[in-house]
Amino acid sequence: MGLEKLLDAIAEQGWYVWDDFLTPDQVSRLRSCAPESWQQARIGRQDEAQRISQIRSDKIQWLRESMGQPIQDYLERMEQIRQQVNQDFFLGLFEYEAHFAKYEAGDFYKKHLDAFRGNENRKLTTVFYMNPNWCAADGGELKLYDLNDQLIETIAPISGRLVVFLSEKFPHEVLPTQAERISIAGWFRTNGVTENRLDIAR
């Protein structure tokens, strides 16, 4: 049911919030795989990547299956989404990359698009939250915009919640946090240019 709602929402509006994507116990096990050491997040890819603290201040660590069974289980869930999205929308998604993200008090990420200019192979963004004691005073909400800079939604980083949206269509930002905020950010990628087929009736 949740996957069907996701597909409908992506077709109709390009984004979806999936509450209770994982159970509290699954979230706890997944969060236990978060690393002890973190890397300062940077802007850009490969040789062009650099740290710009005025744009983002979070820390990351890329997911690897060797981090534990909960990671493998999470990646399997993402693989199920990849296969179904490809079946319905013919996007040609061929891999999924993801990292843990840690926002400490005061951290933020200014408005940006996940598709890199000149290399737009990130097609579908996912954000999964693991913050069981989150309250409104903790901040760290995700703000989603359209390409005309109009605010679409403000999304709280509630534990067990998965957010999915088209990477090229929705600029977004993470508001400053007032408490530690843990998530997994991920992207379904294509291998080169792929025709967008999201206008297909379902």
C-alpha positions in Angstrom: 0.0 0.0 0.0 2.8 2.5 0.9 4.7 1.8 -2.3 1.5 2.2 -4.4 0.9 5.6 -2.7 4.5 6.6 -3.3 4.2 5.8 -7.1 0.9 7.7 -7.3 2.3 10.8 -5.6 5.5 10.8 -7.7 3.3 10.7 -10.8 0.9 13.4 -9.6 3.1 15.8 -7.8 6.7 14.6 -7.8 7.2 14.1 -4.1 5.9 12.0 -1.2 6.1 11.7 2.6 5.9 8.1 3.7 5.4 7.9 7.5 6.3 4.7 9.4 8.4 3.5 6.5 10.2 1.4 9.1 9.1 0.3 12.6 10.6 1.9 15.7 12.6 -1.3 16.3 13.9 -1.2 12.7 14.8 2.5 13.1 16.7 1.8 16.3 18.7 -1.0 14.7 19.5 1.1 11.7 20.5 4.1 13.8 22.8 1.8 15.8 24.8 1.3 12.5 25.7 5.0 12.4 29.4 5.5 12.4 31.5 6.8 15.3 33.6 8.9 13.0 32.2 11.5 10.5 33.4 13.5 7.5 32.6 17.1 7.1 30.2 17.4 4.2 31.3 19.2 1.1 29.7 20.9 -2.0 30.0 19.4 -5.4 31.4 16.1 -6.6 34.9 14.5 -6.8 37.6 17.0 -7.6 35.3 20.0 -7.5 34.0 19.2 -4.0 34.8 21.6 -1.3 33.6 22.5 2.1 31.6 25.8 2.2 30.5 26.3 5.8 28.1 29.1 4.8 26.1 26.7 2.7 26.1 23.5 4.7 27.6 22.4 8.1 26.5 18.8 8.5 28.7 15.7 8.7 28.3 12.5 6.7 29.5 9.0 6.2 28.6 6.9 3.1 26.6 3.7 3.6 28.3 0.4 3.0 26.7 -3.0 3.3 29.6 -4.1 5.6 28.2 -1.7 8.2 25.7 -4.4 9.3 22.5 -6.3 8.5 20.2 -3.3 9.2 22.0 -1.4 6.4 21.6 -4.3 4.1 17.9 -4.5 4.9 17.5 -0.8 4.3 19.3 -1.0 0.9 17.0 -3.9 0.0 14.0 -1.8 0.6 15.5 0.9 -1.6 16.1 -1.7 -4.3 12.4 -2.7 -4.2 11.5 1.0 -4.8 14.1 1.3 -7.6 12.7 -1.7 -9.4 9.1 -0.5 -9.1 9.8 3.0 -10.2 11.7 1.7 -13.2 8.7 -0.5 -14.1 6.2 2.3 -13.8 8.1 5.3 -15.1 10.9 3.9 -17.3 13.5 6.2 -15.6 16.4 3.8 -16.1 17.5 4.0 -12.5 20.5 1.7 -12.2 22.0 2.4 -8.7 21.4 3.9 -5.3 23.9 5.8 -3.3 23.3 7.0 0.2 25.0 8.4 3.3 24.3 9.0 7.0 24.0 12.7 7.8 24.4 14.2 11.2 23.3 17.7 12.1 24.5 18.9 15.5 23.0 22.0 17.2 23.3 25.0 14.9 23.9 22.9 11.7 22.0 23.6 8.5 22.0 23.2 4.7 20.9 26.1 2.6 18.6 25.8 -0.4 20.0 23.7 -3.2 19.1 21.1 -5.9 20.5 17.6 -5.7 21.1 17.3 -9.5 24.6 18.7 -10.4 24.7 21.0 -13.3 26.2 19.2 -16.4 25.8 15.9 -14.7 22.1 15.4 -13.9 22.1 11.7 -13.2 20.5 11.9 -9.7 16.9 11.5 -10.5 15.1 10.6 -7.3 16.1 11.8 -3.8 15.3 10.0 -0.6 15.7 11.2 3.0 15.0 8.9 5.9 14.8 10.2 9.5 15.9 8.5 12.7 15.0 11.0 15.5 12.7 9.2 17.9 12.5 12.1 20.4 12.1 14.9 17.9 9.9 17.9 18.9 9.2 21.1 17.2 11.7 23.0 19.3 14.5 20.8 17.9 14.2 22.5 14.5 15.9 20.9 11.5 12.8 20.8 9.3 13.2 20.1 5.5 11.6 22.9 3.4 10.6 21.8 -0.1 10.2 24.4 -2.9 9.2 24.3 -6.6 11.4 25.7 -9.4 9.6 29.1 -9.0 10.9 29.3 -5.5 7.5 28.8 -4.0 7.4 26.9 -0.7 5.5 23.6 -1.1 5.9 21.9 2.2 7.8 22.0 5.6 8.6 18.5 6.7 9.5 17.6 10.2 12.4 15.0 10.6 10.2 12.5 12.5 11.6 9.1 13.2 10.6 6.4 10.7 9.6 9.0 8.0 10.8 8.7 4.4 10.7 11.6 2.1 11.0 11.0 -1.7 11.1 13.6 -4.5 12.4 14.3 -8.0 15.9 15.5 -7.7 15.8 18.0 -10.6 12.4 19.5 -9.7 12.6 20.5 -6.0 15.1 22.8 -4.4 15.2 22.2 -0.7 16.9 23.2 2.5 17.4 22.0 6.1 16.6 24.6 8.7 19.1 25.1 11.6 18.8 22.3 14.2 18.7 22.8 17.9 19.4 19.2 18.7 21.3 16.3 17.1 19.5 15.2 13.9 20.3 11.9 12.2 19.1 10.9 8.7 20.0 8.9 5.7 20.1 10.9 2.4 20.1 8.9 -0.8 19.8 9.2 -4.6 18.6 6.9 -7.3 20.9 7.5 -10.3 20.9 6.9 -14.0 23.8 6.1 -16.2 23.7 9.1 -18.5 20.8 11.0 -20.0 17.4 9.3 -19.6 14.0 10.4 -21.0 11.6 11.5 -18.4 8.4 9.4 -18.6 6.6 10.6 -15.5 3.6 11.8 -17.6 2.5 8.2 -18.2 -0.9 7.4 -16.9 -1.0 4.9 -14.1 
